[in-house]
Amino acid sequence: MSALPFRIGFGEDAHRLEAGRPLVLGGVPVPHAELGAVAHSDGDAVLHAVADALLSGLALGDIGQYFPDTAAEWAGMDSRVIVARALELVAARGYVPGNVAVVVTLDRPKLGPLRAEIARSVAGLLNLPESEVGVSFKTSEGLAPAHVQTRVTALLVRAPGTGEG
């Protein structure tokens, strides 16, 4: 176990978008999305990046090690399962999330109306107050209109009662 009282993780995920597929971000279905994520799982780029940020903060690898996209049992899986597993691994090392910052790059649809719902969903999954989940949105300025990308930073803090070392 690390002697550090906190750790910082970074995660990133991207998916190509196609017509006729659902778009889910942070566990929230995006209504009126003309394009959805092409992925082995449900393609939730927010939750994939959150899980990778949790794992990277403790040098635990990435979600591909735990949920390979070549394994049939993970096909179409709900990404909340991925986040739950990452949280288990983080907790086993004596840490819990302190806060996360999420940045989603997507040209359309505009996601502003979903900000609070995405923050609430991510906060619930991480057992955090909503005030500890920052969510912001960017566009690619037309550079990647059929693409969604998410970047996440996570602060991991020593869990109460785990002590040092």
Secondary structure, 3 states (H helix, E strand, C coil): CCCCCEEEEEEEEEEEEEECCCCEECCEECCCCCEEECCCCCCCHHHHHHHHHHHHHCCCCCHHHHCCCCCHHHCCCCHHHHHHHHHHHHHHCCEEEEEEEEEEECCCCCCHHHHHHHHHHHHHHHCCCHHHEEEEEECCCCCCCCEEEEEEEEEEEECCCCCCC
